[in-house]
Amino acid sequence: MRIGIPREAKEGERRVALDPAAAAVLSRDGHEVRVAAGAGAGIDAGDDAYRAAGTTIVAPAEAWEAGLVVKVKEIQPGEWNSLAKGSTLFSFQHLVGEPGLARHVADRGVTAIAYEMVRDAFGGFPLLAPMSVIAGRLAIQVGAHLLTLPAGGNGTLLSGCPGTAPARVLVLGGGHAGTNAAEVAAAMGARVTVLTRSDSTRDAVRARLGAAVEAGIATPEEIDRHAREADLVVGAVFIPGAPTPKLLPRTLVARMKPGSVIVDISIDAGGVAETSRPTTHADPVFVEEGVLHYCVPNMPSAVARAGAAALSAAVLPYARALAGKGIARALREDAGLRAGVLLWRGRFAHEGIAAEAGRPFVPLVPGDLA
């Protein structure tokens, strides 16, 4: 199969979907791997490294001329015109809340498989998880910096020191991002509370982090109480295929400590705060209601080498299956991979996205994949 690795167009995105080591595996499998010139520059993987891996370096537009396109971020404005009709796009999709984008991609007859929706045998999210781990850990680094006076924060030292109490950190969500954020914050000496949607997730957080954190259920009353006391709030809620619930209404943000910080990891699906809006690595922070907001959708790009390595390792087995077996057979044989299909040859296979786009919902069943 011809596999294309485009150059990422999202502002500040430095990762590449498959690093040279992963691309070499696909080349050895006998596939024609086309890499856009400069695609690996953000991780210091030059074109020569990809040539040595057995791939072909092509002009950026030609990388899209493939049966399987493997990339990092969702299609950017105008990129849908580059998609070859009938091709398969394997990437983060984030089509929730983007009905116009969804229609544009569908109109190309494309099959869109979303990293963020692919499941493993245990019901986990193997392609989302490594990026969530990085984002959760980064959230605390970012938050600790933004709390300093030169960055515009309230001057709180996350760890505290003799004579001053440590910062209070509230983490909303107990998945990979939330748990890793809580773990790092606790290791730095902060007073950490994690609020989750379910008893089982709360119990899992307690089992992993023990007495280092306080874990509870995210009722409106508990969110209100802890958010008003917090110096740093990390939004780490993920609901597959649905917008993030607004757990921090504007009225609550307005009652948070002046100079406190919200790091909204959930911004790809709308964010946990009514005051959140997407920002960029070039201009990552804004202030609403006296609270600093950091809402960068592609946080792991800040550590692109680590991000690309982790993503490549996770994506490679699925890319090999899709290319080696063919798209239909790979999806037919792997229910978890099939769960990631949002569009099947232009048909809307995700009910929520279909409703937003005003298009018919046609569930994808194994019988469609003969």
N, C-alpha and C positions, 0 to 999 in steps of 0.2 A: 504494500500500500504506500501511496505517497503521503508523507506526514509533513505538515508545515508548522514551523515555530516562528510566529511573527515577532516583531519588535513591539514592546508594550507602549501604548500611547497615553495612558492615564498620567496626569501630572504627578511627578514625583515617584513614579513606579520604576524601580531599578531591577526588580527580579526578572528572571526568565523562567519559563515553565519547565524546561528540561535543560539541565546543565550538560557540559560536554560528556561527562561520564555516562549519564542516562541516554543521551543521544547516541553514543557509541553502541550501547546495547541494542537499540532499535536498528541501527545500521547493520550490526552483525546478524540480526535476525533476518536480514535481506530486504528491509524496507528502504525506500528512497526518502531520506530525511532532508528537507529543505529548511535552512535557517536564514532568516533575514539578516542582512549585513548589519553588524552592530548590536544584535539582539542581546548578546551577553556582556556588553560593555559595562553595565552597572554592577556586575559581580567580578569584573576584571577577567572575564573569559572572552578573549579576542576571537576574531574570525579564524585565525590560524589554529586555535584550540579546537574549534568545531571541525575544521578541515581534517585535523589529525584524528578526529573521532569518526571520520568516514562520511561526514555530511557534506552537502552542497551549499555553499553560500550564494544567496540570490538577492536581487533587489527587493526592498521591503514589500512591494506590491505582489511579487511572485510567491512569497511565502504563503499567501492565502490560497494559491492555486493548488489545493490538496484535497484528498478525500477526508482526511482527519487533520483538523487544526487544533493544536494544543497550545494554550496560552494561559496567562495568569489571571488577569482581571477581565471584567465584563466588557462587552463591546462598547466602544466609545462613540460619540456622535460622528456620523459619517462613515464609520468603519464597516457598517453592515453592507455598504455598497461593494466592499472588497470580498465578501463571503462568496465563494463559488456556490452556485445553485446545486442543491442536493448534497452538500458537504456536511460533515459532522463537526460541531464546535464543542470542544472539551475544555472547560475553564470554570472559574467562578462566574456565575451568570447574573445573580442579583436582579432578576426581572420583576420581583415583587415591587409594586409601586411604580413601575416603569411601563405602562401599557403601550405607549408609542414605540418604545424600543422593542418590546416583545412583538408587536405587529410587523415592524420592519424586518426583524430577523426571520419571523415566520414566513413572510412573503418571499423570502429567498428559497423556500422549500428546505430549510436547514433542520438538522437534528441537533438539538442543544442539550448537552448533558452537563449538569451543574455539579461542580466539586462539592458545593455546600450541602447537596442533597443525597450524595452517594452514601450508602450504608455498608457496614461490615456485617459479619455473621452474628455479632452480638448486639446489633442495633445502633452501634456507634457511628461516628462520622469521620472516617479515616483520612479524608482529604482536608476537611476543615480543622480537625484537631491540632495538627502541628502548627498551623497559623494562629489558632486560638491560644495555644500555649505561649507563643512568642508575643502576641498582642497583650495577653494578661501580664506577662513579666514586664514588658515595656511600659504598660500603663502606670506602674508604680514608679519607674524611673522618671517618666514624664511628669507625673503628679508631684513627686518630690521636688523636681526642679521648679515647677510652676508655683509651688507654695512659697518660694523664696521671694523676698521683696524686690530684687531687680527684675524678676520675671512678672511681677504684678500681683503676687500672692500676698497672704496675710503674715508672712514671715515665720511660719511654723516649721520647725525641724521635725521631719517625719519620725525620727527615732527618739526625739527628746534628748535631754542631757541633764546632768545634775542641776537641780533647781527648777527644771521645766518638765512638764508632762509630755509624753509622746503625742503625736498627731492621732486623731481618730479617723479611721478609714472605714467607709461603708462600701461593701461590694454587693451589687445586685446581680444575682445569678451564681449558680454553683456548678457550672459546667467546666470545661477545660480552661477557658479564659478566666472565669471568676475564681476558680480554685488556685490557679497559678498566681493571679494577682494577690489573693489573700495570703498565700504562702510567702511570697516575696515581701509583702508589707509586714507580716508578722516577723519574718527573719530580720528585718531592719529595725524592729522594736516598736512598731506602731501598735495601737489598740485597734483591733480589726473585728468588724462584724460582717458576717455574710448572711444575706437573706435570700431564700430560695422559694420556688413555687410549690414544692412538694416535700412531704416528710422524708421520702426516700433520698432525695438529693441532699436535704439538710443532714440526714444521718451519714451519708457518704462523705460530706465535708467534715463532719465531726470525726469520722473514722480516720480520715487522712491527716487532718491537721490537729486533732485533739484539743487540748486546753489552750493552744496558741491563739485560737479565734473563738468568738461567740457566734453560734449559728442559729438561725431561726427562720420562721416563715414570713414571706413578704406580704403581710397584710398592709392595707393603707395606713393603719395606725402605727405599725412598727416602722414602715418606711418613713413616715412623717417624723417620728421621734428621733430616729437615728440620723436622718439627713440633716436635721436642724443642728445636731451636735457635731456633725462630721466636718473635718477639714478637707478631706478628699473623698469623692464618691466615684466609684468605677461602675459604669454600666456594662454588664456582661451577660445580657439576656439574649437567648437565641431560641426562636420558635420556628421550626422548619417550614419554609414556604409561606410565612405570614409576617406582617409588619410587627415591629417591636411594640409592646404595650407601653404607653406613656406613664411610667411609674412615678415620675417627678413632674407634676403639673407646675405651671409657671408660678402659681400662688405659693407653692412650697419652695421653689427655687428662690423666690424673693425673700423667704424667711431663713434661708441658709446663712451661714456666717459670711460677712463681707470678706472678699479675698479668698474664699474657699474655691475648690477646683472640682469640676466634673470632667472625667475622662470617659467619653462615651464610645466604647468599643463597638457597641451595637448600632452605630450610625448607618452601616450598610443597609439595614432594614428599617431605618427611620429614627433610631435612637430611643433611649429611655426617658429623656427629658423633653418636655414641650418646647423648651428653649433651644434645643440642639438643632444644628444644621451642618451639613458636610463642609469640612474645611480641607486644606491641602498641606502638604509638607512645607510648601513655600510660605504659607500664611495659615498656621495651624490653630491659632487661638483667637477667640473673641470673648467679650464680656457681655453678659446679660444679667440683669437684676443684681449686679455687683459680684457675680460669680464667674470665674474664668472657665471657659469651655474649650476642651480639646476634642475635636470630632473628625479626625483624619480616617477615612475609610480603609486606606491601605497601610495601616501602621507597620506591618512587618517589613515593608520596603525600606524603612529606616535602618534596618540591619539586613540589607539585601543578600549578602553572602549566606548568612545563616538561613534566611527565609527561602532562598532558591534551593539550597541544599536539602532542606527539610521537605519542601514541596516536591522536588524532583524525585526523592526517594519514595514519597507516598504515591505520586502519580504514575511512576514508571510501570508497575505491575498492571494497572488498568489500561495504560496506553498500549502495552504489549498485547493484552487480550483483545482490545478493539482492533488493532492493526493485524494481528496474527489470525484471529478467527473470523474477522469481518464484523461490522457493527451489529448486524442483526443477530448473528449467532452469539456474540459476546453478551449482548443484552438478554437474550433468551436464556442463557445458561447461568446468569448471575443476577438474582433478584435485587441484590443490593445496588449493583450498578444500574439496573433498570429503574430503581427508585430515583435516580438522578435525572431521568429524562423529563425535561420540561416541554420540549417540542420534539415531535417525531415526524420528520419529513414535512415540516410546516404545520402539522396539526398540533393543537394545544393539548398536551397530555397532563397538565396540572390544572386542577379545577379553579383554584383561586386566581391564578394568572390569566386563565381564559376569561373569567368573569370580569376582571379589571380591563382586559383588552376588548371586551365585547365580542368575543369569538366563541364558537362552539367548543365545548370540552369533550374530547374523545379519549377515554382512558386507554393506555397502552397495555395490552395483554400479550402473553407469550405467543398466542395464535397469530398476532400481527407480524411476528418476526420470523416467519418461515423462510 
